[in-house]
Amino acid sequence: MVIVYSATWCAFCHAAKEYFDKLGVKYEDRDVESDPKFAQESMSKSGQTGIPVIDIEGQIIVGFNRPKIDEVLKTKQLV
């Protein structure tokens, strides 16, 4: 499962979600502004407050790092 911790105002969050859409990778979007529980989850997984935080089957990526996302998606056989 892929989880994207994001906020509506975050351009990199939108870019990450659009990238997953383009690849056909399903993800769950968790808005850290609308639910404090998601903000806490994101911080506990990443150790920081920046977004997006992307959780690809337990592999945490902070920011929209496309090469790292591609690498993890391939490793996890999601693309």
Buried (B, 14 or more C-beta within 10 A) or exposed (E): EBBBBBBEEBEBBBEBBEBBEEBEBEBEBBBBEEEEEBBEBBBEBBEEEEBBBBBBEEBBBBBBBEEBBEBBBEEBEBE
